[in-house]
């Protein structure tokens, strides 16, 4: 989850978010080099009293400052396209979870099991336990097994919502009358927090998402207790 004075991205909890972190650092390094180079050239032009007559016109320099930016853009575009295709890839899922956005709470259905569905509301501040997180904790958490391919189907009943968990690199629009799907894998146990990321009305800020990632044997016990 996001912590105080955290200026970077959250720690990754899925292979996809790890790749997104790498791509962020890769692009930031390129932007830093471009900024330093352009800043140095501008500084030299402003404070240098001499003029290089070959720099004012010439085919060679014009070819260079056209071709080099194109090559740099390719170094950004190819990893970006690779990531886009990876995010759209749907592997064989072990579990399917359906998430339905309402004003202003989420409903969840475990499609692989009979009669396993529940609503998830934010816990009000006056009912929060001592170790709870204000505006982030919910009364019914999503419980999912770690190291398993999970497919999530997302839709809404009223207005646009967005089901987002930053540490998993997951963001899916919940659109009324449309079913969107996404695939992800959680590679460590823990609690992962998210929020609706589409302005959906007065209480948009008060419909959080909490995923509890547990080993498969504990997940089977939880499923058994919920369906009995």
Secondary structure as UniProt FT lines:
FT   TURN            4..5
FT   HELIX           15..47
FT   HELIX           53..56
FT   HELIX           59..88
FT   STRAND          95..102
FT   TURN            103..104
FT   STRAND          105..110
FT   TURN            111..112
FT   TURN            114..115
FT   STRAND          117..120
FT   HELIX           125..127
FT   TURN            130..131
FT   TURN            134..136
FT   STRAND          142..145
FT   TURN            146..147
FT   STRAND          149..156
FT   STRAND          161..165
FT   HELIX           166..168
FT   STRAND          170..174
FT   STRAND          180..185
FT   STRAND          190..196
FT   TURN            202..203
FT   HELIX           204..206
FT   STRAND          208..214
FT   HELIX           216..227
//
